[in-house]
Amino acid sequence: MFGFTKRPLLLIAWKNLKTYPVRIFLTTSSVILGVAVIIASSIFAESNKNAFDNLFSGIYEGIDLVVQPVQEGFAEGFEGNGGQGPISFDIKKISDSRIKEIQQIVGVKDAWGEVLGFAQFIKVVDGETVLISNGFAPTFGGAWDTSPFAPQWRLTVGNPPTNTKEVVMDAVTAKNHDFTVGDKVTILAGATPATFTIVGIAEFANVGTPGGASFALFEFRTAQKLLDSIGEVDLINVVIENNADIEIVRNLISALDVENLNVINAQEAAAEQANSIKQGLDFFNTILNVFAGIAIFVGAFIIQNTFRIILLQRTKELSLLRALGTSKRQIYRLVISESLFMSIVGSGLGVGLGIGLAVAVKEGLKYFEFGLPDGPLVLTPSAAITGIAIGITVTVLSSILPARKASQVSPLEAIRDSISTPKRKSLLLRLLLGSMVSLFGFVTLFGVLYEFLDLPNLTSLQQVGLGAAVIFIGISIITPSITKPFVLLFDKVYKLLFGILGKLATENSKRTPRRTASTASALMIGLTLISLANVITTSFKAQATELVEEVVLADYQVSAAQVFSSPGIPTGLSEELLALDEVTKLSRSRATIVGFEDRPLILGAVDETVFDLIKTEDIAGSKEAFLKQDAIGVLKQKAERDNIQIGDQITLTIPEKGDQTFTVSYIFDWSTPPPAEFFLLLNNHDFFTNDSLDTEIYFNVVEKSETVDKLINEIVDKYPGVAVRDQDGLVEEANNQIQQLLNVIYGFLSISIFVALFGITNTLSLSVYERTREIGLMRAIGTYRKQIRRMIFIESSIISIFGAFLGTSLGIFFAWSLIQALADEGFSVFRVSLSQTILWIAIAIVAGVIAAILPAIKASRQNILEAISYE
Amino acid sequence: MNKIISSKNLTKTYGEKETSVIALNEINIEFEENQFTAIMGPSGSGKSTLLHCLAGLDRPTSGQIFLKGTDISTLNDKQLTKMRRDSFGFIFQAFNLIPTLTAEENISLPASISGKKPDQEWIKEVVKAVDIGDRLTHRPNELSGGQQQRVAAARAMATKPEVIFADEPSGNLDSKSSKELLTFMKSVVETLSQTIIMVTHDPFAASFAERVVMLKDGKIASDLLKPSHEAIIAEIASLSEV
């Protein structure tokens, strides 16, 4: 019996797919990756949104109203401060007497105060002080909530703190650093560290601790004392009676002190906070989607190439089908149905891989103790469908052109014994079109930089970005036309290096310029972005270095080890340093909050020596005048903004002193992030010396040496939470932050390089297939397998060098343009790291060679007889 | 005259057990140095298989092949490749040349891949003999079929090989080019002391050879010395009658 099938073409399609699983994998690899990134990012974002929703309803769970001090106008006081300097928790507070007043208001069930400040757990390991924190999260101290209605912290073990020597630790820190009830722990809160007994471990809402921060929870009065809030609280939580109207109670509380109290609805606040976090996550999500888009875009190139290969390899089969009477349309449908099938498989696998990726990212973050809220991973059906739809659409669209070409195959092809090579079309049109597009891009881009073209509705940065994108598209169009001239550059060198194999490899890359170019383009995209990121960060680093070297004249700087986790430098440190013979010059800076025109203001105080240790610039007045008792110095920016002149009288409200009037005697520019905007001379005013902390210390030594380093470190080590850095250390710290950002970007971009590798593999496979006879002939006349492999590797290196060269050049150029566009924001340094650039080009070449391994092995194993036989 | 290459009980089968086909059946043959030999036979007689085995392009199923006393059937792929490169020259029916290389580069290709400097004097002599001196910088697609085969012949001789193997070298050529090529091949055996083993089914081509070996069903059917064109045709006819 002969089998009869109603759908013979579908059967053929199915048999093909079944026979060549590796082929399917190669084709779909890029779809799989792209879809995986989309799915992973969506899972990640969605799950975090959910968890944060839970967290914020957790924070305010059971609370109806929150009473905060009015901080209006306060932000303005910080302008130009650079975000550094005195401790931001030293802000307006509410007197704790308000708690009682609120409790007595009709409709209020209970009210309790919250105190929040910096407290740092300290552990001594092998004689060395170790600051305890959960990754980069801040370290907080607070008051144990005394109300039975306070729902946030729940004890998992032990009891609440009842005296000045007891503390409750958050569950995450306790788990990470092996603390249990009964342990002693040293805590730095305020100027001096003290030892406490852990009486309980508590969990916050359902996440252990908010944002991964470490928490030391003290008895209420102790917290007030330690966290610089004697007689005060940071906010008051209110629970109302079941039958009370929330708005009425709110107004009643507000009426206590309309000007200074801000009463908010807790649930609204929860929604608002959750929302702002969500926006942050959305941004992260957008970035992930951009990378997914790049992966898909690069993937489309590769799918198209792969289909060409497969179809070329099947030319005989297809033409036999044609000879047997299959119509062109049927062939077309055959190919499309195959691609549809592959896209479904690929997208499906992509979803699976995406889930795996999301789990990996989550676990990875956990490993770094990032403390993201726990919760199940959520994959919404719509996200899955979107991912799959994109995968299928891109794959099928990419197969349309190859399918059309395949359907044009002549029925005679089956009888003829030759392997058709692609016909050469003129590349002139491409060159013209590409040049035009690029020209538009260049005009747009240079229009901003040289101020001759300003597109409406675009910021200059956006216009540069648009120009860069258009140039990129233009160059992509041109690439096939410049393949030959580019490869010509290799001719001589490669011939010299690799002899006849080099010659053959260069000739082969010239043979199909379109294919060489489109393969190189896939790599070009990745390298453009990588070198863009690379040059931008190198430039930023150089800028930071230049800044530090230019403005910090001191040998050493002492400051808080972590900006957000430590309140300042105990004053004893500067005294000890000064006592050293090796220390020649030392300057301290301090800050305190004073009132100025009914607004809070940070008032700085410095030693006279600061002008020798930090670069400052005289704008008006003189340093000598600044040294007088009633003199005040003003920062240039502040003076310009508020139009302050030399000789102006400024009245400040000093806590516990009352109003004092100063004469503006010196206006100057402070080049590092200044600790304040108004300055006094430290020794002139005793209100800075009472129970205070230094914000920064700068000092010089006779001569820097290892002995001096050791001496200084010994002193500084006695003060936990404080770090000393020399100039190199400062530069390194600035650079580390930039480098961390760069590493994240590299991580994402390497996905696109990975996808491009599949493209190189496919292109070389095709190239090898087309040259079956040639390679067979070479083998017949005595070429070693090793030599054949080498030839393929050389060819691959040409493609990757081409892609890497184009990508790197574009990336560097785009980076230059962006920095030019940012000149107004104070960016002036453009620097290319030669070693990094070479490193990435080398990585691209190595990657290209790795991608060539499979085709090379295949080529070297070519059966000679099959290649040369004609019978 | 010395024998240069010989086979002992050379057998080649294709396929497994029941479906196996015997292409060569215990062939014992010797080839003389400095002789032009043609191997003939109908389709499926095993003539190409014999050439492939002798030339180290295919491996015998059993039996041995000796090149000047060395048993080449025991060599590994690398040794075989080196032997093909240094001791043999090849002219195939078609696709003899690398399309991206010029005629000159194709001629010196075996020398180039061995990393040795080609013997310039010798190559000049060969190029002069094949009469393509004015086409040296051209690529294969700019050459006629006859010119391409002559370039291939020049390449085959460029390394002064022990034996040149030719597989239907004139198969794709018109009669004029065909005659030119074969005349040239005959002349290089005489004037440049080359050894050529050629497979052909064309009695006219075979008539240029000094010795004609006829194969049938994987066995040697006849071995003729200096046969005339007519004698070859008669022999073929007598073979096909049985």
Interface residues (C-beta under 8 A of the other chain):
Chain A: G499 I500 L501 K503 L504 E507 N508 K510 R511 R773 E774 L777 M778 R779 A780 I781 G782 T783 Y784 R785 Q787 I864 L865 I868 S869 Y870 E871
Chain B: S43 S48 H52 L57 D58 D77 K78 T81 K82 M83 R84 R85 D86 F88 G89 F90 F92 Q93 A94 F95 N96 I98 P99 T100 L101 E105 L109 P110 S112 I113 S114 G115 R155 D167 E168 G171
